[in-house]
Amino acid sequence: MPSPSFKTRLRLLPLLIGLAALAGPVAAQSGAPATPPDASSLPTWERLTPEQRERLITPLRDRWNNEPDARARMLAHAQRWQDMTPEERSKARSGMKRWRHMNPEQRDQMRALFSRMRALPPEQRAALKTKWRAMTPEQRREWVDANPPPPEDRQKR
C-alpha cells in the first residue's frame, strides 16, 4: 500500500495531534489499548504537556530535517490549510477519507480525471463529470487508458 502523501498527512494533523495527546495517558490509565477520545474532551495546545507536544512535533521536525527539497512545499501546504475555511477543511478531510478507501485502480482513475478536469472550463468540467458518472467500470478504464495523467502528477504524490 503506498504511503500517504504529505497533503494527506497535513490534513490529518489536527486529528493526529488530538489522538496522540491523549493516547499515552488514556492507555496508561486503563491498561488497555487506547481508543480514540471524544474530540470535545481533547485539551487545547496550551494545555498539552511538553512531552505530548514533543511527541506530536517530532515526526514533522524529522521530515523537515530529512527532506530539505520538500520544505517549500510543506510550508505552502501548511499555509493553504491555515487559509481554508472550516467548511473547506471538512471537505478536504472527507476527500482524503474517500481516497484512503479507494483501491489503486480507482486512485489512478481519479488522478487521470482530476488532471483532465483542471484543464477544462467549468461548463466542460460539469459535462465530463456527468459523463463519468454514467460510465461503466470498463468504459472508465478505457477512458483512463486514452487520457492518462501526466507523469509528473504521479510523482508528486
Secondary structure, 3 states (H helix, E strand, C coil): CCCCCHHHHHHHHHHHHHHHHHHHHHHHHHCCCCCCCCHHHCCCHHHCCHHHHHHHHHHHHHHHHHCHHHHHHHHHHHHHHHHCCHHHHHHHHHHHHHHHCCCHHHHHHHHHHHHHHCCCCHHHHHHHHHHHHHCCHHHHHHHHHHCCCCHHHHHCC
